[in-house]
Amino acid sequence: MPKPYLSLSLVSKTFTRGAVMTEVLRDVSLAVNKGEYISIIGHSGCGKSTLLNIIAGLSEVSEGVVLLENREVTEPGPDRAVVFQNHSLLPWLTVYENVKLAVDKIFGRAKTAAQRHDWTMFSLELVHMGHAKDKRPAEISGGMKQRVGLARALAMEPKVLLLDEPFGALDALTRAHLQDQVMPIHARLRNTVIMITHDVDEAVLLSDRIVMLTNGPAATIGEILPVPLVRPRRRVELVSDPIYLKCRAAVLRFLYERNRFVEAA
């Protein structure tokens, strides 16, 4: 049986402050195939971002192991690119310069100057931002900033793209527009994607599988839901699709039952 592309095995995370220890995650195990789009969903405070930071190498595990292509993840690396809810663009650089900074860092020796320019422009065109290459972050909208952040991450050619609620701060229409753009990009590049979200519809629309975390402390995987919707997926057509509705109901049921359990306790 082939080994998973990315695997988490009995991952636990405990934070210590003085004499107080808080167990955020306990025994999280997950196998991810190459090219999969995985969403992680759960109530606030259940450790979703902590889990993403562990995969990114930004936070060490307390117990367990994370393997990417059978190599242990212990620190950040260009094979894992993160897009946060805050775009984190450098305000004094243009859109083009923000993306090219990452391209130069990763491909400074592997590509010529002309190739790095072409790759920067390709990455911007991929998210439909080539026309704004000379603008600075203050001159573009929130949705456009997120597209630039996505272009910068994709330009690194990461093995795994990590999305930490990348559309969470956007209005509903901009969010929907970006979701619709992410699907063809994923279809074209076949990146392995791990996305954190609070949005049930977003998770069902974009994902191959939805990983549902139990409430913290000591959160773990409560359920993993396959989303067997054919691709390409079109938002309007899915509104009445029975598979879509069944998956959506399953996630809502999980979240509602967990929330009711916490309130009752």
C-alpha positions as CSV (number, residue, x, y, z in Angstrom):
1,M,0.0,0.0,0.0
2,P,1.5,3.4,-1.0
3,K,2.4,5.8,1.8
4,P,0.4,9.0,2.1
5,Y,1.9,12.2,0.6
6,L,1.4,14.0,3.9
7,S,0.7,12.2,7.2
8,L,0.1,13.2,10.8
9,S,0.5,10.4,13.3
10,L,-0.8,10.8,16.9
11,V,0.0,14.5,16.9
12,S,-0.5,16.2,20.3
13,K,0.3,19.8,21.3
14,T,0.5,21.2,24.8
15,F,1.3,24.8,25.7
16,T,2.9,25.7,29.0
17,R,2.7,29.0,30.7
18,G,4.3,29.0,34.2
19,A,2.8,26.1,36.1
20,V,-0.3,26.0,33.8
21,M,-0.3,23.4,31.0
22,T,-3.0,23.5,28.3
23,E,-3.4,20.5,26.0
24,V,-4.7,21.9,22.7
25,L,-4.6,18.9,20.5
26,R,-4.5,15.2,21.3
27,D,-3.7,12.2,19.1
28,V,-4.5,13.8,15.7
29,S,-3.9,11.3,12.9
30,L,-4.6,12.1,9.3
31,A,-3.3,10.8,5.9
32,V,-3.5,13.2,2.9
33,N,-3.1,12.1,-0.7
34,K,-1.2,14.2,-3.2
35,G,-3.5,16.7,-4.9
36,E,-6.2,16.5,-2.3
37,Y,-8.1,19.5,-1.1
38,I,-8.8,19.1,2.7
39,S,-10.8,21.5,4.8
40,I,-10.5,21.5,8.6
41,I,-13.5,22.8,10.4
42,G,-14.5,23.1,14.1
43,H,-15.6,25.6,16.7
44,S,-13.4,28.5,17.7
45,G,-10.6,27.5,20.1
46,C,-10.5,23.9,18.9
47,G,-6.9,24.1,17.7
48,K,-7.4,24.5,13.9
49,S,-4.7,27.1,13.5
50,T,-2.4,25.3,15.8
51,L,-2.7,22.2,13.7
52,L,-2.0,24.2,10.5
53,N,1.0,25.8,12.2
54,I,2.4,22.4,13.0
55,I,2.1,21.3,9.4
56,A,3.8,24.5,8.3
57,G,6.6,23.8,10.8
58,L,5.9,27.1,12.7
59,S,5.0,25.2,15.8
60,E,6.6,22.0,17.2
61,V,4.6,18.9,18.1
62,S,4.6,17.9,21.8
63,E,4.1,14.3,20.7
64,G,3.7,12.5,17.4
65,V,5.1,13.1,14.0
66,V,4.3,14.9,10.8
67,L,5.8,13.5,7.5
68,L,5.8,15.1,4.1
69,E,6.9,12.7,1.4
70,N,8.2,10.5,4.2
71,R,10.4,13.3,5.6
72,E,9.8,14.6,9.1
73,V,8.5,18.2,9.3
74,T,10.4,20.1,12.1
75,E,10.7,23.6,10.7
76,P,9.3,26.0,8.1
77,G,10.3,25.3,4.5
78,P,9.4,26.5,1.0
79,D,7.7,23.2,0.3
80,R,4.8,24.5,2.5
81,A,3.4,27.9,1.8
82,V,0.9,29.6,4.1
83,V,-1.8,32.1,3.2
84,F,-3.2,33.8,6.3
85,Q,-6.5,35.7,6.8
86,N,-4.3,38.8,6.8
87,H,-2.6,39.1,3.4
88,S,0.8,40.2,5.0
89,L,1.9,42.1,1.9
90,L,4.7,44.6,2.3
91,P,3.1,48.0,1.9
92,W,6.1,49.8,0.3
93,L,6.4,47.2,-2.5
94,T,4.2,46.9,-5.6
95,V,2.0,43.9,-6.3
96,Y,4.6,42.6,-8.7
97,E,7.5,43.2,-6.2
98,N,5.6,41.4,-3.4
99,V,5.3,38.3,-5.5
100,K,8.8,38.6,-7.1
101,L,10.4,38.8,-3.6
102,A,9.3,35.2,-3.0
103,V,10.2,34.1,-6.5
104,D,13.8,35.5,-6.1
105,K,14.1,33.9,-2.7
106,I,13.1,30.4,-3.9
107,F,14.4,30.4,-7.5
108,G,17.3,32.9,-7.3
109,R,19.8,30.3,-8.5
110,A,17.5,28.0,-10.4
111,K,16.0,30.5,-12.8
112,T,17.4,33.4,-14.8
113,A,16.2,37.0,-14.2
114,A,14.0,36.7,-17.3
115,Q,12.5,33.4,-16.1
116,R,11.8,34.8,-12.7
117,H,10.0,37.7,-14.2
118,D,7.9,35.4,-16.4
119,W,7.1,33.2,-13.5
120,T,6.1,36.2,-11.4
121,M,3.7,37.4,-14.1
122,F,2.4,33.9,-14.6
123,S,1.5,33.7,-10.9
124,L,-0.2,37.1,-11.0
125,E,-2.2,36.2,-14.1
126,L,-3.2,32.9,-12.5
127,V,-5.2,35.0,-9.9
128,H,-6.2,37.7,-12.4
129,M,-4.0,40.3,-10.9
130,G,-1.5,41.0,-13.8
131,H,-3.3,44.3,-14.6
132,A,-2.5,45.6,-11.1
133,K,1.2,44.7,-11.0
134,D,2.4,48.3,-10.5
135,K,-0.1,49.2,-7.7
136,R,0.8,49.1,-4.0
137,P,-1.4,47.3,-1.4
138,A,-3.0,50.5,-0.2
139,E,-4.3,51.1,-3.8
140,I,-6.2,47.8,-4.1
141,S,-9.2,46.1,-2.4
142,G,-9.1,43.5,0.3
143,G,-10.1,40.8,-2.1
144,M,-7.3,41.8,-4.5
145,K,-4.8,41.8,-1.7
146,Q,-5.7,38.2,-0.8
147,R,-5.3,37.3,-4.5
148,V,-1.8,38.7,-4.4
149,G,-1.1,36.8,-1.2
150,L,-2.3,33.6,-3.0
151,A,-0.2,34.4,-6.1
152,R,2.9,34.8,-3.9
153,A,2.3,31.4,-2.2
154,L,1.6,29.7,-5.5
155,A,4.8,31.2,-7.0
156,M,6.8,29.3,-4.5
157,E,5.6,26.0,-6.1
158,P,4.9,24.5,-2.7
159,K,4.2,20.8,-2.3
160,V,1.4,21.8,0.2
161,L,-0.6,25.0,0.2
162,L,-1.8,25.9,3.7
163,L,-4.8,28.3,3.9
164,D,-5.7,29.8,7.3
165,E,-9.2,31.2,6.7
166,P,-8.0,33.1,3.7
167,F,-11.4,34.6,2.8
168,G,-12.6,35.1,6.4
169,A,-12.2,38.9,6.5
170,L,-13.9,39.5,3.1
171,D,-17.5,40.4,2.3
172,A,-19.8,37.6,1.1
173,L,-19.7,38.5,-2.6
174,T,-15.9,38.9,-2.7
175,R,-15.5,35.6,-0.8
176,A,-17.7,33.7,-3.2
177,H,-15.7,35.2,-6.2
178,L,-12.4,34.1,-4.7
179,Q,-13.7,30.6,-3.9
180,D,-14.8,30.3,-7.6
181,Q,-11.3,31.3,-8.6
182,V,-9.5,28.9,-6.3
183,M,-11.3,25.8,-7.8
184,P,-9.8,26.1,-11.4
185,I,-6.4,27.0,-10.0
186,H,-6.4,23.8,-7.9
187,A,-7.6,21.9,-10.9
188,R,-4.8,23.3,-13.0
189,L,-1.9,23.0,-10.5
190,R,-3.1,20.0,-8.5
191,N,-1.5,21.4,-5.3
192,T,-2.2,19.5,-2.1
193,V,-4.3,22.0,-0.1
194,I,-5.1,22.1,3.6
195,M,-7.6,24.9,4.4
196,I,-9.0,26.1,7.7
197,T,-12.5,27.5,7.6
198,H,-15.6,28.3,9.7
199,D,-17.8,28.3,6.6
200,V,-19.7,25.1,6.1
201,D,-20.7,25.9,2.5
202,E,-17.1,26.9,1.6
203,A,-15.8,23.6,3.0
204,V,-18.3,21.5,1.0
205,L,-17.8,23.5,-2.2
206,L,-14.0,23.3,-2.3
207,S,-13.1,20.1,-0.5
208,D,-12.4,16.5,-1.3
209,R,-12.7,15.7,2.4
210,I,-13.7,17.7,5.4
211,V,-11.9,17.0,8.7
212,M,-14.1,17.9,11.7
213,L,-12.4,18.6,15.0
214,T,-13.9,18.1,18.4
215,N,-14.0,21.0,20.8
216,G,-11.0,21.9,22.8
217,P,-9.2,21.5,25.1
218,A,-7.5,18.3,23.9
219,A,-9.3,18.5,20.5
220,T,-9.0,15.6,18.1
221,I,-10.6,14.5,14.8
222,G,-14.2,13.7,15.5
223,E,-15.2,12.8,11.9
224,I,-13.8,12.9,8.4
225,L,-16.4,13.4,5.7
226,P,-15.7,12.6,2.0
227,V,-17.3,15.1,-0.4
228,P,-18.0,13.0,-3.6
229,L,-19.1,15.9,-5.8
230,V,-17.8,15.7,-9.3
231,R,-15.5,18.5,-10.5
232,P,-15.6,21.1,-11.9
233,R,-18.2,22.3,-9.3
234,R,-20.5,25.2,-10.1
235,R,-22.0,27.0,-7.1
236,V,-25.4,27.7,-8.6
237,E,-25.9,24.1,-9.7
238,L,-25.0,22.8,-6.3
239,V,-27.7,24.6,-4.4
240,S,-30.2,21.8,-5.0
241,D,-27.7,18.9,-5.5
242,P,-28.7,16.1,-3.1
243,I,-25.0,15.1,-2.4
244,Y,-24.1,18.7,-1.6
245,L,-27.1,19.1,0.7
246,K,-26.3,15.8,2.4
247,C,-22.7,16.8,3.1
248,R,-23.7,20.2,4.3
249,A,-26.2,18.7,6.7
250,A,-23.7,16.2,8.0
251,V,-21.2,19.0,8.9
252,L,-23.9,21.2,10.5
253,R,-25.1,18.2,12.5
254,F,-21.6,17.5,13.8
255,L,-21.0,21.1,14.7
256,Y,-24.4,21.5,16.3
257,E,-24.2,18.3,18.4
258,R,-20.7,19.3,19.6
259,N,-21.8,22.8,20.5
260,R,-24.9,21.5,22.3
261,F,-22.7,19.1,24.3
262,V,-20.4,22.0,25.4
263,E,-23.3,24.2,26.3
264,A,-24.9,21.4,28.4
265,A,-21.6,20.8,30.2
